[in-house]
Amino acid sequence: MSLSIPATVAWWRDLQPDPERNRPGNRAALARLRRCATVAEAMQDPVTISLFQRCGGTGPWHLPDVGLAAAVLAHVRDDDRENPRIARRVGPDNTDKPETALLKPLRFRRLLEADLPDERLAAFRRLAALASSKLNVADLAGALLDWAEWRRTRWVYDYWNAGQPTPAPYAEETTS
């Protein structure tokens, strides 16, 4: 069972202060999550447990990803709905000019190679800082909750603006 991205986005919105809608948010919880040095520390916060329940966590194997999501999403202040693909937003203008990337190629490679929760925490927090705390929350939540190989591949395509992978053509079946 996968964790719910829409529920995670709703959780994030509930924590954000919104003066226009007269909603105070939860600044204290956001501050606590921003101060967490490790994913293990973030997992112990009550708002992380709330996220775990809201997004459909079913066992201890989900808690590190949920803790990671809570600790990173606390650094996002604005939902960038105009740019649904984070990797494209932080990637270079074109492949000939990698220096134009908001997230330089070496840092992007480190992000892709980050496997341990605390490595991912540092890499994604760095990404949020370089993007001025404005990222597409749904795309980020998906990456934080499921940093699978297919998602990393999609991020590489997006980062380098290579388009989207096409499905493999049907292999002609031959009969003997």
C-alpha positions in Angstrom: 0.0 0.0 0.0 1.3 3.4 -0.9 1.0 6.5 1.2 -1.5 9.2 0.1 0.1 12.2 -1.5 -3.2 14.2 -1.5 -3.5 13.6 2.3 0.1 14.8 2.8 -0.6 18.0 0.8 -3.7 18.6 2.9 -1.7 18.1 6.1 0.9 20.6 4.9 -1.7 23.1 4.0 -3.3 22.7 7.5 0.0 23.6 9.1 0.6 26.7 7.0 -0.6 30.1 8.4 -3.0 31.7 6.0 -4.0 35.3 7.1 -6.3 35.7 4.1 -8.5 32.8 5.3 -8.0 33.8 8.9 -6.3 30.4 9.6 -3.4 30.5 12.1 -1.8 27.3 11.0 0.6 25.6 13.4 3.8 27.7 13.5 5.1 25.9 16.6 4.9 22.5 14.9 6.6 23.8 11.7 9.4 25.3 13.8 9.9 22.0 15.7 10.1 20.1 12.5 12.5 22.5 10.9 14.8 22.1 13.9 14.9 18.3 13.7 18.4 17.1 13.1 17.5 13.6 12.1 14.5 11.7 10.6 14.3 9.7 13.9 13.8 13.0 15.8 11.1 14.1 13.3 9.3 10.7 13.7 8.7 11.4 17.3 6.8 14.7 16.8 3.0 14.5 17.3 2.3 16.3 14.0 4.3 13.6 12.2 2.2 10.9 13.8 -0.8 12.9 12.6 0.6 12.8 9.1 1.3 9.1 9.4 -2.4 8.5 10.2 -3.8 10.9 7.6 -1.7 9.5 4.7 -2.4 5.9 5.4 0.6 4.6 7.2 0.1 1.0 8.2 3.2 0.0 10.0 6.7 0.9 11.2 8.1 0.6 7.7 6.2 3.7 6.7 7.3 5.9 9.6 10.8 6.9 8.4 9.4 8.1 5.0 6.6 10.0 6.8 9.1 11.5 9.3 11.3 12.6 6.3 8.3 14.1 4.6 7.3 16.0 7.7 10.8 17.4 8.3 11.3 18.5 4.7 7.8 19.8 4.0 8.2 22.1 7.1 10.8 24.0 5.1 8.4 24.7 2.2 6.5 27.9 2.6 4.8 28.2 -0.8 3.2 25.6 -3.0 4.5 26.2 -6.6 1.6 25.0 -8.6 2.9 26.7 -11.7 5.9 24.3 -11.9 4.5 20.8 -11.2 7.9 19.1 -11.9 10.5 20.1 -9.2 13.5 18.6 -11.1 12.6 20.7 -14.2 12.4 23.9 -12.1 15.8 23.4 -10.6 17.5 22.0 -13.7 19.6 23.8 -16.2 18.1 25.9 -19.0 19.7 23.4 -21.5 22.2 20.6 -21.4 25.0 22.8 -22.8 24.7 25.1 -19.8 24.7 23.1 -16.6 25.9 26.1 -14.7 22.4 27.7 -15.1 20.8 25.0 -12.9 19.5 26.2 -9.6 20.6 22.8 -8.1 24.0 22.2 -9.7 24.6 18.8 -11.3 26.8 17.5 -8.5 24.2 18.3 -5.9 21.5 16.8 -8.1 23.5 13.6 -8.3 23.9 13.5 -4.5 20.2 13.9 -4.2 19.5 11.0 -6.6 22.0 8.8 -4.8 20.7 9.5 -1.3 19.3 6.3 0.1 19.5 6.6 3.9 16.7 8.7 5.4 19.1 11.3 7.0 21.0 11.6 3.7 17.7 12.3 1.9 16.8 14.8 4.7 19.9 16.9 4.1 19.6 16.7 0.3 15.9 17.6 0.1 16.3 20.4 2.7 19.1 21.8 0.6 16.8 21.6 -2.4 14.1 23.5 -0.6 16.6 26.2 0.5 17.9 26.7 -3.1 14.3 26.9 -4.4 13.6 29.7 -1.8 11.2 27.4 0.0 8.8 27.4 -2.9 8.2 24.0 -4.4 5.4 21.9 -5.8 4.2 20.2 -2.6 2.5 17.3 -4.4 5.6 16.4 -6.4 7.9 16.8 -3.4 5.6 14.7 -1.2 5.6 11.9 -3.8 9.4 11.9 -3.9 9.7 12.0 -0.1 7.2 9.2 0.5 8.4 7.0 -2.3 12.0 7.6 -3.6 11.7 4.7 -6.0 13.9 4.0 -9.0 11.2 5.0 -11.5 10.8 8.4 -9.7 14.5 9.0 -9.8 14.5 8.3 -13.5 11.7 10.7 -14.1 13.6 13.4 -12.1 16.7 12.9 -14.3 14.5 13.3 -17.4 12.9 16.4 -16.0 16.2 17.9 -14.7 17.9 17.7 -18.1 14.6 18.6 -19.9 14.8 15.4 -21.9 11.1 15.0 -22.2 9.3 11.9 -20.8 10.3 8.3 -21.3 8.3 6.6 -23.9 7.0 3.0 -23.3 9.1 0.3 -24.8 7.8 -0.8 -28.2 6.1 -4.1 -28.3 8.6 -6.8 -29.1 7.5 -8.9 -32.0 6.8 -12.4 -30.9 8.3 -14.9 -33.2 7.1 -18.5 -33.3 9.4 -21.3 -34.2 
